[in-house]
């Protein structure tokens, strides 16, 4: 009977054994990326990080996942063209998913803004293809999201 109850012992076991380690990994993984990059091949590290994010179930730990991605953008990993080739498609897919569901729009805005800021820098290699990926995957979704938010939204007002 305890296994059928969502508030029973099974929920506590799942929380302790699955959720809490994921939260910790999402919080602390970005803080060590620059150091780990010295030991691992940066492209391989980008693939491992992408796999890690994709293995966090959709709809679970959304805000932690988005803020983890924001921190990765500020790492040396995202400034390298080859690593961005691996990371950007996953990031744009995550953004599209959450924007379409209107989930954590402030974090989504911050993530997209930070991606574009890095792509605007002169010392990050070629960026035209990456901007094109963003345009193709996200422009329509961003436009629809902004239109549905209305003029009174805090996110719209703060952008003026």
DSSP file (Angstrom, degrees, kcal/mol; ACC not computed):
  #  RESIDUE AA STRUCTURE BP1 BP2  ACC     N-H-->O    O-->H-N    N-H-->O    O-->H-N    TCO  KAPPA ALPHA  PHI   PSI    X-CA   Y-CA   Z-CA
    1    1 A X    >>        0   0    0      0, 0.0     3,-1.0     0, 0.0     4,-0.9   0.000 360.0 360.0 360.0 -34.9    0.0    0.0    0.0
    2    2 A X  T 34  +     0   0    0      1,-0.2     8,-0.5     2,-0.2     3,-0.3   0.803 360.0  59.4 -64.9 -28.3    2.9    2.4    0.7
    3    3 A X  T 34 S+     0   0    0      1,-0.2    -1,-0.2     6,-0.1     5,-0.0   0.732 102.3  53.3 -73.9 -20.8    4.1    2.1   -2.8
    4    4 A X  T <4 S+     0   0    0     -3,-1.0     2,-0.5     3,-0.0    -1,-0.2   0.725  90.3  87.3 -84.6 -22.0    0.8    3.4   -4.2
    5    5 A X    ><  -     0   0    0     -4,-0.9     3,-1.6    -3,-0.3     6,-0.4  -0.664  67.7-151.1 -83.0 122.8    0.8    6.5   -2.1
    6    6 A X  T 3  S+     0   0    0     -2,-0.5    -1,-0.1     1,-0.3    -4,-0.0   0.724 100.1  48.1 -65.8 -18.3    2.7    9.4   -3.8
    7    7 A X  T 3  S+     0   0    0      4,-0.1    -1,-0.3     3,-0.1    -2,-0.0   0.313  96.5 100.5-100.8   8.0    3.5   10.7   -0.3
    8    8 A X  S X> S-     0   0    0     -3,-1.6     4,-1.2    -6,-0.3     3,-0.6   0.040  96.6 -73.7 -82.4-168.2    4.6    7.4    1.0
    9    9 A X  H 3> S+     0   0    0      1,-0.2     4,-2.4     2,-0.2     5,-0.2   0.793 125.4  63.7 -60.2 -31.4    8.1    6.0    1.6
   10   10 A X  H 3> S+     0   0    0     -8,-0.5     4,-2.7    -5,-0.2    -1,-0.2   0.904 100.5  52.1 -62.4 -40.0    8.7    5.5   -2.2
   11   11 A X  H <> S+     0   0    0     -3,-0.6     4,-2.4    -6,-0.4    -1,-0.2   0.911 110.4  48.3 -61.9 -41.9    8.5    9.2   -2.8
   12   12 A X  H  X S+     0   0    0     -4,-1.2     4,-2.4     2,-0.2     5,-0.2   0.892 111.4  49.9 -65.7 -40.1   11.1    9.8   -0.1
   13   13 A X  H  X S+     0   0    0     -4,-2.4     4,-2.8     2,-0.2     5,-0.3   0.930 112.3  47.5 -64.3 -45.1   13.4    7.2   -1.5
   14   14 A X  H  X>S+     0   0    0     -4,-2.7     4,-2.4     1,-0.2     5,-1.5   0.909 111.9  50.9 -61.9 -42.3   13.0    8.7   -5.0
   15   15 A X  I  <>S+     0   0    0     -4,-2.4     5,-2.4    -5,-0.2     6,-0.2   0.927 116.3  39.9 -61.0 -46.1   13.7   12.2   -3.7
   16   16 A X  I  <5S+     0   0    0     -4,-2.4     5,-0.3     1,-0.2    -2,-0.2   0.895 123.0  38.0 -72.9 -41.1   16.8   11.1   -1.9
   17   17 A X  I  <5S+     0   0    0     -4,-2.8    -2,-0.2    -5,-0.2    -3,-0.2   0.740 133.1  13.3 -88.0 -22.7   18.3    8.8   -4.4
   18   18 A X  I  X5S+     0   0    0     -4,-2.4     4,-1.5    -5,-0.3    -3,-0.2   0.779 123.0  43.1-118.5 -52.9   17.4   10.6   -7.7
   19   19 A X  I  ><S+     0   0    0     -5,-1.5     4,-2.6     1,-0.2     5,-0.2   0.941 110.6  50.6 -70.9 -50.1   16.3   14.2   -7.4
   20   20 A X  H  ><S+     0   0    0     -5,-2.4     4,-2.4     1,-0.2    -1,-0.2   0.899 110.7  48.8 -60.9 -42.5   18.7   15.5   -4.8
   21   21 A X  H  > S+     0   0    0     -5,-0.3     4,-2.6    -6,-0.2    -1,-0.2   0.891 111.8  50.8 -63.4 -35.8   21.8   14.2   -6.6
   22   22 A X  H  X S+     0   0    0     -4,-1.5     4,-2.8     2,-0.2     5,-0.2   0.919 109.7  49.8 -64.8 -42.5   20.5   15.8   -9.9
   23   23 A X  H  X S+     0   0    0     -4,-2.6     4,-2.0     2,-0.2    -2,-0.2   0.932 112.7  47.3 -60.2 -45.8   19.9   19.1   -8.2
   24   24 A X  H  X S+     0   0    0     -4,-2.4     4,-2.8    -5,-0.2     5,-0.3   0.916 112.8  48.5 -63.1 -43.3   23.4   19.0   -6.8
   25   25 A X  H  X S+     0   0    0     -4,-2.6     4,-2.4     1,-0.2     5,-0.3   0.919 111.5  49.5 -64.4 -43.2   24.9   18.1  -10.2
   26   26 A X  H  < S+     0   0    0     -4,-2.8     4,-0.4     1,-0.2    -1,-0.2   0.850 116.1  44.3 -63.7 -33.3   23.0   20.8  -12.0
   27   27 A X  H  < S+     0   0    0     -4,-2.0     4,-0.2    -5,-0.2    -2,-0.2   0.909 125.0  28.1 -77.8 -42.7   24.1   23.4   -9.4
   28   28 A X  H >X S+     0   0    0     -4,-2.8     3,-0.7    -5,-0.2     4,-0.7   0.694  99.0  79.4-100.1 -19.9   27.8   22.4   -9.1
   29   29 A X  H >X S+     0   0    0     -4,-2.4     3,-1.4    -5,-0.3     4,-0.6   0.912  92.4  53.2 -55.9 -45.5   28.7   21.0  -12.5
   30   30 A X  H >4 S+     0   0    0     -4,-0.4     3,-0.5    -5,-0.3     4,-0.4   0.797 100.3  63.1 -62.4 -25.1   29.1   24.4  -14.2
   31   31 A X  H <4 S+     0   0    0     -3,-0.7    -1,-0.3    -4,-0.2    -2,-0.2   0.722 109.8  38.2 -72.7 -18.8   31.5   25.5  -11.5
   32   32 A X  H <X S+     0   0    0     -3,-1.4     4,-2.9    -4,-0.7     3,-0.3   0.428  86.2  98.6-109.1  -0.4   34.1   22.9  -12.4
   33   33 A X  H <X S+     0   0    0     -4,-0.6     4,-2.3    -3,-0.5     5,-0.2   0.909  82.4  51.1 -57.0 -46.5   33.7   22.9  -16.2
   34   34 A X  H  4 S+     0   0    0     -4,-0.4     4,-0.4     1,-0.2    -1,-0.2   0.862 114.9  43.8 -62.3 -34.8   36.7   25.1  -16.8
   35   35 A X  H >4 S+     0   0    0     -3,-0.3     3,-1.2     2,-0.2     4,-0.4   0.909 113.2  49.5 -74.9 -42.9   38.9   22.9  -14.6
   36   36 A X  H >X S+     0   0    0     -4,-2.9     4,-2.9     1,-0.3     3,-1.5   0.828 100.2  67.1 -65.1 -31.1   37.6   19.6  -16.0
   37   37 A X  T 3< S+     0   0    0     -4,-2.3    -1,-0.3    -5,-0.3     5,-0.2   0.742  92.7  61.0 -61.8 -23.2   38.2   21.0  -19.5
   38   38 A X  T <4 S+     0   0    0     -3,-1.2    -1,-0.3    -4,-0.4    -2,-0.2   0.735 114.7  33.1 -74.5 -22.8   42.0   20.9  -18.8
   39   39 A X  T <4 S+     0   0    0     -3,-1.5     2,-0.2    -4,-0.4    -2,-0.2   0.824 117.6  52.2 -99.9 -43.5   41.8   17.1  -18.3
   40   40 A X  S  < S-     0   0    0     -4,-2.9     2,-0.3     1,-0.1     3,-0.0  -0.594  95.9 -96.5 -94.1 155.4   39.1   16.1  -20.7
   41   41 A X     >  -     0   0    0     -2,-0.2     4,-2.7     1,-0.1     5,-0.2  -0.570  35.8-131.5 -63.7 128.8   38.9   16.9  -24.4
   42   42 A X  H  > S+     0   0    0     -2,-0.3     4,-2.1     1,-0.2    -1,-0.1   0.855 105.7  50.6 -57.2 -37.3   36.6   19.9  -24.6
   43   43 A X  H  > S+     0   0    0      2,-0.2     4,-2.0     1,-0.2    -1,-0.2   0.908 111.9  47.2 -67.3 -40.4   34.4   18.4  -27.4
   44   44 A X  H  > S+     0   0    0      2,-0.2     4,-2.5     1,-0.2    -2,-0.2   0.897 111.1  51.8 -66.1 -39.9   34.0   15.1  -25.4
   45   45 A X  H  X S+     0   0    0     -4,-2.7     4,-2.6     1,-0.2    -2,-0.2   0.887 108.1  52.3 -62.7 -39.1   33.2   17.2  -22.3
   46   46 A X  H  X S+     0   0    0     -4,-2.1     4,-2.4    -5,-0.2    -1,-0.2   0.897 109.8  48.7 -63.4 -40.4   30.5   19.0  -24.3
   47   47 A X  H  X S+     0   0    0     -4,-2.0     4,-2.6     2,-0.2    -2,-0.2   0.918 112.2  48.2 -65.3 -43.4   29.0   15.7  -25.5
   48   48 A X  H  X S+     0   0    0     -4,-2.5     4,-2.4     2,-0.2    -2,-0.2   0.909 112.5  48.7 -64.0 -41.4   29.0   14.4  -21.9
   49   49 A X  H  X S+     0   0    0     -4,-2.6     4,-2.5     2,-0.2    -1,-0.2   0.916 111.0  50.4 -64.9 -42.5   27.4   17.6  -20.6
   50   50 A X  H  X S+     0   0    0     -4,-2.4     4,-2.5     1,-0.2    -2,-0.2   0.925 111.1  48.7 -60.2 -45.8   24.8   17.4  -23.4
   51   51 A X  H  X S+     0   0    0     -4,-2.6     4,-1.3     1,-0.2    -1,-0.2   0.900 109.9  52.9 -60.4 -41.2   24.0   13.8  -22.5
   52   52 A X  H >< S+     0   0    0     -4,-2.4     3,-0.6     2,-0.2     4,-0.4   0.946 111.1  45.0 -60.3 -49.4   23.7   14.8  -18.9
   53   53 A X  H >< S+     0   0    0     -4,-2.5     3,-1.3     1,-0.2    -2,-0.2   0.907 111.9  52.4 -62.5 -41.8   21.2   17.6  -19.6
   54   54 A X  H 3< S+     0   0    0     -4,-2.5    -1,-0.2     1,-0.3    -2,-0.2   0.716 104.0  58.5 -69.3 -19.2   19.2   15.4  -21.9
   55   55 A X  T << S+     0   0    0     -4,-1.3     2,-0.7    -3,-0.6    -1,-0.3   0.506  81.3  93.9 -89.2  -4.7   18.9   12.7  -19.3
   56   56 A X  S <  S-     0   0    0     -3,-1.3     4,-0.1    -4,-0.4     3,-0.1  -0.805  93.0-110.9 -82.5 119.3   17.2   15.0  -16.8
   57   57 A X    >   -     0   0    0     -2,-0.7     3,-1.9     1,-0.1    -2,-0.1  -0.184  31.3-105.6 -57.5 138.2   13.6   14.3  -17.5
   58   58 A X  T 3  S+     0   0    0      1,-0.3    -1,-0.1    -4,-0.2     3,-0.1  -0.350 107.8  27.7 -60.7 141.0   11.6   17.1  -19.1
   59   59 A X  T 3  S+     0   0    0      1,-0.2     2,-0.5    -3,-0.1    -1,-0.3   0.393 102.6 101.1  86.3  -3.8    9.3   18.8  -16.7
   60   60 A X  S <  S-     0   0    0     -3,-1.9    -1,-0.2     1,-0.2     5,-0.1  -0.961  95.0  -9.1-117.8 129.3   11.6   17.9  -13.8
   61   61 A X  S  > S+     0   0    0     -2,-0.5     4,-2.5    -3,-0.1     5,-0.2   0.861  78.8 161.7  57.6  39.9   14.0   20.5  -12.3
   62   62 A X  H  >  +     0   0    0      1,-0.2     4,-2.6     2,-0.2     5,-0.2   0.931  69.6  45.2 -58.2 -51.5   13.3   22.9  -15.1
   63   63 A X  H  > S+     0   0    0      1,-0.2     4,-2.3     2,-0.2    -1,-0.2   0.892 113.8  50.0 -64.4 -39.3   14.6   26.0  -13.4
   64   64 A X  H  > S+     0   0    0      2,-0.2     4,-1.8     1,-0.2    -1,-0.2   0.898 111.4  49.6 -64.5 -39.4   17.7   24.3  -12.2
   65   65 A X  H  X S+     0   0    0     -4,-2.5     4,-2.2     2,-0.2    -2,-0.2   0.926 111.3  48.1 -65.3 -45.2   18.4   23.0  -15.7
   66   66 A X  H  X S+     0   0    0     -4,-2.6     4,-2.1     1,-0.2    -2,-0.2   0.907 112.9  47.5 -64.2 -41.7   18.0   26.4  -17.3
   67   67 A X  H  X S+     0   0    0     -4,-2.3     4,-1.9     2,-0.2    -1,-0.2   0.825 108.7  55.3 -71.0 -29.0   20.3   28.1  -14.7
   68   68 A X  H  X S+     0   0    0     -4,-1.8     4,-2.0    -5,-0.2    -2,-0.2   0.923 108.7  48.2 -63.9 -44.3   22.8   25.3  -15.2
   69   69 A X  H  X S+     0   0    0     -4,-2.2     4,-1.9     1,-0.2    -2,-0.2   0.885 108.0  55.1 -63.4 -39.1   22.8   26.1  -19.0
   70   70 A X  H  X S+     0   0    0     -4,-2.1     4,-0.9     1,-0.2    -1,-0.2   0.913 108.8  48.0 -59.7 -42.7   23.2   29.8  -18.2
   71   71 A X  H  < S+     0   0    0     -4,-1.9     3,-0.5     1,-0.2    -1,-0.2   0.877 107.6  55.0 -67.3 -36.8   26.3   29.1  -16.2
   72   72 A X  H >< S+     0   0    0     -4,-2.0     3,-1.7     1,-0.2     6,-0.7   0.868 100.7  60.1 -63.6 -36.0   27.7   26.8  -18.9
   73   73 A X  H 3< S+     0   0    0     -4,-1.9    -1,-0.2     1,-0.3    -2,-0.2   0.841 103.3  52.0 -60.2 -32.1   27.4   29.7  -21.4
   74   74 A X  T 3< S+     0   0    0     -4,-0.9    -1,-0.3    -3,-0.5    -2,-0.2   0.447  95.7  93.1 -85.0   0.5   29.7   31.7  -19.2
   75   75 A X  S <> S-     0   0    0     -3,-1.7     4,-0.7    -4,-0.2     3,-0.5  -0.433  90.6-110.5 -87.8 167.3   32.3   29.0  -19.2
   76   76 A X  H  > S+     0   0    0      1,-0.2     4,-0.6     2,-0.2     3,-0.4   0.759 111.7  71.9 -64.7 -24.6   35.2   28.6  -21.5
   77   77 A X  H >4 S+     0   0    0      1,-0.2     3,-1.0     2,-0.2     6,-0.2   0.912  96.3  47.0 -59.5 -45.5   33.5   25.6  -23.1
   78   78 A X  H 34 S+     0   0    0     -6,-0.7    -1,-0.2    -3,-0.5    -2,-0.2   0.716 103.5  62.3 -74.3 -19.9   30.8   27.7  -24.8
   79   79 A X  H 3< S+     0   0    0     -4,-0.7     2,-0.5    -3,-0.4    -1,-0.2   0.648  85.9  89.5 -79.6 -12.9   33.3   30.2  -26.2
   80   80 A X  S <X S-     0   0    0     -3,-1.0     4,-2.6    -4,-0.6     3,-0.2  -0.741  75.7-141.2 -87.6 128.0   35.0   27.5  -28.2
   81   81 A X  H  > S+     0   0    0     -2,-0.5     4,-1.9     1,-0.2    -1,-0.1   0.896  98.8  49.8 -54.7 -48.7   33.4   27.0  -31.7
   82   82 A X  H  > S+     0   0    0      1,-0.2     4,-0.7     2,-0.2    -1,-0.2   0.871 113.1  46.7 -62.8 -37.2   33.6   23.2  -31.7
   83   83 A X  H >> S+     0   0    0     -3,-0.2     4,-2.7    -6,-0.2     3,-0.7   0.885 108.8  54.8 -71.4 -38.6   32.1   22.9  -28.3
   84   84 A X  H 3X S+     0   0    0     -4,-2.6     4,-2.7     1,-0.2     5,-0.3   0.851  99.1  62.8 -62.5 -34.0   29.3   25.3  -29.2
   85   85 A X  H 3< S+     0   0    0     -4,-1.9     4,-0.4    -5,-0.2    -1,-0.2   0.837 112.7  36.3 -57.9 -32.8   28.5   23.1  -32.2
   86   86 A X  H <X S+     0   0    0     -3,-0.7     4,-0.7    -4,-0.7    -2,-0.2   0.873 122.8  41.4 -86.4 -43.1   27.6   20.4  -29.8
   87   87 A X  H  X S+     0   0    0     -4,-2.7     4,-2.4     1,-0.2     3,-0.2   0.869 102.8  64.5 -77.7 -38.8   26.0   22.5  -27.0
   88   88 A X  H  X S+     0   0    0     -4,-2.7     4,-2.9     1,-0.2     5,-0.3   0.889  98.3  51.9 -61.5 -44.8   23.9   25.0  -29.0
   89   89 A X  H  > S+     0   0    0     -4,-0.4     4,-2.0    -5,-0.3    -1,-0.2   0.910 112.7  46.9 -58.6 -39.4   21.5   22.5  -30.6
   90   90 A X  H  X S+     0   0    0     -4,-0.7     4,-2.4    -3,-0.2    -1,-0.2   0.920 113.3  49.2 -65.6 -42.7   20.7   21.0  -27.2
   91   91 A X  H  X S+     0   0    0     -4,-2.4     4,-2.6     1,-0.2    -2,-0.2   0.905 111.4  47.9 -65.6 -41.4   20.3   24.5  -25.7
   92   92 A X  H  X S+     0   0    0     -4,-2.9     4,-2.6     2,-0.2    -1,-0.2   0.873 110.9  51.8 -68.7 -34.7   18.0   25.7  -28.4
   93   93 A X  H  X S+     0   0    0     -4,-2.0     4,-2.3    -5,-0.3    -2,-0.2   0.919 111.0  47.8 -64.2 -42.7   15.9   22.5  -28.1
   94   94 A X  H  X S+     0   0    0     -4,-2.4     4,-2.3     2,-0.2     5,-0.2   0.930 112.8  48.8 -62.6 -45.4   15.6   23.1  -24.4
   95   95 A X  H  X S+     0   0    0     -4,-2.6     4,-3.0     1,-0.2     5,-0.3   0.934 111.0  49.6 -60.1 -47.1   14.6   26.7  -24.9
   96   96 A X  H  X S+     0   0    0     -4,-2.6     4,-2.4     1,-0.2    -1,-0.2   0.923 110.5  50.7 -59.0 -45.5   12.0   25.8  -27.6
   97   97 A X  H  X S+     0   0    0     -4,-2.3     4,-1.0     1,-0.2    -1,-0.2   0.937 116.3  39.6 -58.2 -49.2   10.4   23.2  -25.3
   98   98 A X  H  <>S+     0   0    0     -4,-2.3     5,-2.9     2,-0.2     4,-0.3   0.851 114.5  52.2 -75.7 -34.2   10.1   25.6  -22.3
   99   99 A X  H ><5S+     0   0    0     -4,-3.0     3,-1.2    -5,-0.2    -1,-0.2   0.917 106.8  53.7 -66.0 -42.0    9.1   28.6  -24.3
  100  100 A X  H 3<5S+     0   0    0     -4,-2.4    -1,-0.2    -5,-0.3    -2,-0.2   0.811 114.4  41.7 -62.1 -29.0    6.3   26.7  -26.0
  101  101 A X  T 3<5S-     0   0    0     -4,-1.0    -1,-0.3    -5,-0.2    -2,-0.2   0.394 109.8-124.4 -97.2   1.5    5.0   25.7  -22.6
  102  102 A X  T < 5 +     0   0    0     -3,-1.2     2,-0.5    -4,-0.3     3,-0.3   0.878  55.0 159.5  56.3  41.2    5.6   29.2  -21.2
  103  103 A X      < -     0   0    0     -5,-2.9    -1,-0.2     1,-0.2     5,-0.2  -0.827  63.3 -16.8 -98.9 129.8    7.7   27.6  -18.4
  104  104 A X  S  > S+     0   0    0     -2,-0.5     4,-2.1     1,-0.1    -1,-0.2   0.906  72.6 178.6  46.6  57.9   10.2   29.8  -16.5
  105  105 A X  H  > S+     0   0    0     -3,-0.3     4,-2.8     1,-0.2     5,-0.2   0.830  73.6  57.7 -62.8 -34.1   10.1   32.5  -19.1
  106  106 A X  H  > S+     0   0    0      2,-0.2     4,-2.2     1,-0.2    -1,-0.2   0.931 109.3  44.4 -63.5 -44.1   12.5   34.7  -17.1
  107  107 A X  H  > S+     0   0    0     -3,-0.2     4,-2.6     2,-0.2    -2,-0.2   0.882 112.8  52.7 -66.6 -37.7   15.2   32.0  -17.1
  108  108 A X  H  X S+     0   0    0     -4,-2.1     4,-2.6     2,-0.2     5,-0.2   0.922 109.9  48.3 -62.7 -43.9   14.5   31.3  -20.8
  109  109 A X  H  X S+     0   0    0     -4,-2.8     4,-2.6     1,-0.2    -2,-0.2   0.913 112.4  48.6 -61.9 -43.1   15.0   35.0  -21.6
  110  110 A X  H  X S+     0   0    0     -4,-2.2     4,-2.5    -5,-0.2    -2,-0.2   0.908 111.5  49.8 -64.5 -41.8   18.2   35.1  -19.7
  111  111 A X  H  X S+     0   0    0     -4,-2.6     4,-2.2     2,-0.2    -2,-0.2   0.945 113.9  44.0 -62.8 -49.0   19.5   32.0  -21.4
  112  112 A X  H  X S+     0   0    0     -4,-2.6     4,-2.4     1,-0.2    -2,-0.2   0.908 113.8  51.2 -63.8 -41.8   18.8   33.2  -24.9
  113  113 A X  H  X S+     0   0    0     -4,-2.6     4,-2.2    -5,-0.2    -1,-0.2   0.916 110.7  48.2 -61.3 -43.8   20.2   36.7  -24.1
  114  114 A X  H  X S+     0   0    0     -4,-2.5     4,-2.0     2,-0.2    -1,-0.2   0.877 109.6  52.7 -66.9 -37.6   23.4   35.2  -22.7
  115  115 A X  H  X S+     0   0    0     -4,-2.2     4,-2.2     1,-0.2    -1,-0.2   0.950 111.4  46.5 -60.3 -47.9   23.8   33.0  -25.7
  116  116 A X  H  X S+     0   0    0     -4,-2.4     4,-1.3     1,-0.2    -2,-0.2   0.857 108.5  55.9 -65.4 -35.1   23.4   35.9  -28.1
  117  117 A X  H  X S+     0   0    0     -4,-2.2     4,-0.7     2,-0.2    -1,-0.2   0.912 109.2  46.5 -62.2 -42.3   25.9   38.0  -26.0
  118  118 A X  H >< S+     0   0    0     -4,-2.0     3,-1.0     1,-0.2    -2,-0.2   0.915 110.9  52.0 -65.9 -41.9   28.5   35.3  -26.4
  119  119 A X  H 3< S+     0   0    0     -4,-2.2    -1,-0.2     1,-0.2    -2,-0.2   0.739 104.2  58.7 -67.5 -21.1   27.9   35.1  -30.1
  120  120 A X  H 3< S+     0   0    0     -4,-1.3    -1,-0.2    -3,-0.2    -2,-0.2   0.696  84.8 101.8 -79.2 -20.4   28.3   38.8  -30.4
  121  121 A X  S X< S-     0   0    0     -3,-1.0     3,-0.5    -4,-0.7    -3,-0.0  -0.276  70.6-138.4 -66.0 151.8   31.8   38.7  -29.0
  122  122 A X  T 3  S+     0   0    0      1,-0.2     3,-0.5     2,-0.1    -1,-0.1   0.750  94.0  58.6 -81.3 -26.0   34.7   39.0  -31.5
  123  123 A X  T 3  S+     0   0    0      1,-0.2    -1,-0.2     3,-0.0     3,-0.1   0.047  82.2  82.5 -99.9  26.5   37.0   36.4  -29.9
  124  124 A X  S <  S-     0   0    0     -3,-0.5    -1,-0.2     1,-0.4    -2,-0.1   0.215  92.9-117.2-114.2  14.7   34.7   33.3  -30.1
  125  125 A X        -     0   0    0     -3,-0.5    -1,-0.4   -45,-0.1     2,-0.1  -0.260  66.6  -9.8  81.3-171.5   35.3   32.2  -33.6
  126  126 A X        +     0   0    0      1,-0.1     4,-0.1    -3,-0.1    -4,-0.0  -0.368  57.9 168.8 -65.1 135.3   32.7   32.1  -36.4
  127  127 A X     >  +     0   0    0     -2,-0.1     4,-2.5     2,-0.1     5,-0.3   0.470  47.6  96.6-125.6  -7.3   29.2   32.6  -35.2
  128  128 A X  H  > S+     0   0    0      1,-0.2     4,-2.1     2,-0.2     5,-0.1   0.904  88.9  47.7 -56.7 -44.7   27.0   33.1  -38.3
  129  129 A X  H  > S+     0   0    0      1,-0.2     4,-2.2     2,-0.2    -1,-0.2   0.866 111.3  51.6 -64.3 -36.3   25.9   29.5  -38.5
  130  130 A X  H  > S+     0   0    0      2,-0.2     4,-2.0     1,-0.2    -2,-0.2   0.893 109.1  49.1 -69.9 -39.2   25.1   29.5  -34.8
  131  131 A X  H  X S+     0   0    0     -4,-2.5     4,-2.6     1,-0.2    -2,-0.2   0.893 110.4  52.8 -64.4 -38.4   22.9   32.6  -35.1
  132  132 A X  H  X S+     0   0    0     -4,-2.1     4,-2.8    -5,-0.3     5,-0.2   0.905 106.4  52.3 -63.3 -41.7   21.2   30.9  -38.1
  133  133 A X  H  X S+     0   0    0     -4,-2.2     4,-2.5     1,-0.2     5,-0.3   0.926 110.9  47.9 -58.5 -45.2   20.5   27.8  -35.9
  134  134 A X  H  X>S+     0   0    0     -4,-2.0     4,-2.9     2,-0.2     5,-0.7   0.926 112.5  48.7 -62.3 -45.4   18.9   30.1  -33.3
  135  135 A X  H  X5S+     0   0    0     -4,-2.6     4,-1.3     1,-0.2     5,-0.4   0.932 114.2  45.4 -61.0 -46.3   16.9   31.9  -35.9
  136  136 A X  H  <5S+     0   0    0     -4,-2.8    -1,-0.2     1,-0.2    -2,-0.2   0.886 123.0  34.1 -66.7 -39.4   15.6   28.7  -37.5
  137  137 A X  H  <5S+     0   0    0     -4,-2.5     4,-0.2    -5,-0.2    -2,-0.2   0.824 132.0  20.9 -86.0 -31.9   14.7   27.0  -34.3
  138  138 A X  H  X5S+     0   0    0     -4,-2.9     4,-3.4    -5,-0.3     5,-0.3   0.671  92.5  86.1-118.5 -19.4   13.6   29.8  -32.1
  139  139 A X  H  X<S+     0   0    0     -4,-1.3     4,-2.6    -5,-0.7     5,-0.2   0.922  98.0  42.9 -57.2 -48.6   12.4   32.9  -33.9
  140  140 A X  H  > S+     0   0    0     -5,-0.4     4,-2.5     1,-0.2    -1,-0.2   0.918 116.9  47.7 -62.4 -43.6    8.9   31.8  -34.5
  141  141 A X  H  > S+     0   0    0     -4,-0.2     4,-2.4     2,-0.2    -2,-0.2   0.911 112.3  48.8 -65.5 -42.7    8.6   30.4  -30.9
  142  142 A X  H  X S+     0   0    0     -4,-3.4     4,-2.7     2,-0.2     5,-0.2   0.936 111.9  49.7 -62.7 -46.0   10.0   33.6  -29.4
  143  143 A X  H  X S+     0   0    0     -4,-2.6     4,-2.5    -5,-0.3    -2,-0.2   0.928 112.3  47.0 -58.9 -46.2    7.7   35.8  -31.5
  144  144 A X  H  X S+     0   0    0     -4,-2.5     4,-2.4     1,-0.2    -1,-0.2   0.903 112.5  50.2 -62.5 -40.7    4.6   33.7  -30.4
  145  145 A X  H  X S+     0   0    0     -4,-2.4     4,-1.3     2,-0.2    -2,-0.2   0.931 111.7  47.1 -64.2 -45.3    5.7   33.8  -26.8
  146  146 A X  H  X S+     0   0    0     -4,-2.7     4,-1.1     1,-0.2     3,-0.3   0.918 112.6  49.7 -63.3 -43.7    6.2   37.6  -26.8
  147  147 A X  H  < S+     0   0    0     -4,-2.5     3,-0.4     1,-0.2    -1,-0.2   0.907 111.4  48.8 -61.6 -42.2    2.8   38.1  -28.5
  148  148 A X  H  < S+     0   0    0     -4,-2.4    -1,-0.2     1,-0.2    -2,-0.2   0.726 103.1  63.3 -72.2 -20.1    1.0   35.9  -26.0
  149  149 A X  H  < S-     0   0    0     -4,-1.3    -1,-0.2    -3,-0.3     3,-0.2   0.841  96.0-145.7 -74.7 -32.5    2.6   37.6  -23.1
  150  150 A X    ><  -     0   0    0     -4,-1.1     3,-1.0    -3,-0.4     6,-0.2  -0.021  29.3 -74.5  84.3 165.1    1.0   41.0  -23.8
  151  151 A X  T 3  S+     0   0    0      1,-0.2    -1,-0.2    -4,-0.1     6,-0.0   0.701 123.5  62.1 -72.4 -20.9    2.4   44.5  -23.2
  152  152 A X  T 3  S+     0   0    0     -3,-0.2    -1,-0.2     4,-0.1    -2,-0.1   0.500  73.5 120.0 -87.3  -3.2    2.0   44.5  -19.5
  153  153 A X    <>  -     0   0    0     -3,-1.0     4,-2.7     1,-0.1     3,-0.3  -0.342  67.6-132.0 -64.3 139.5    4.4   41.5  -18.8
  154  154 A X  H  > S+     0   0    0      1,-0.2     4,-2.4     2,-0.2    -1,-0.1   0.850 107.9  55.3 -59.1 -35.0    7.3   42.4  -16.6
  155  155 A X  H  > S+     0   0    0      2,-0.2     4,-0.6     1,-0.2    -1,-0.2   0.849 110.8  44.1 -69.6 -33.8    9.6   40.7  -19.1
  156  156 A X  H >> S+     0   0    0     -3,-0.3     3,-0.7    -6,-0.2     4,-0.6   0.924 114.6  48.7 -73.2 -46.6    8.4   42.9  -22.0
  157  157 A X  H >< S+     0   0    0     -4,-2.7     3,-1.1     1,-0.2    -2,-0.2   0.892 108.6  53.4 -62.5 -40.8    8.5   46.1  -19.9
  158  158 A X  H 3< S+     0   0    0     -4,-2.4    -1,-0.2     1,-0.3    -2,-0.2   0.707 102.8  59.4 -71.1 -17.2   12.0   45.4  -18.6
  159  159 A X  H <<        0   0    0     -3,-0.7    -1,-0.3    -4,-0.6    -2,-0.2   0.617 360.0 360.0 -84.4 -12.9   13.2   45.0  -22.2
  160  160 A X    <<        0   0    0     -3,-1.1    -1,-0.2    -4,-0.6    -2,-0.1   0.478 360.0 360.0 -74.1 360.0   12.2   48.5  -23.2
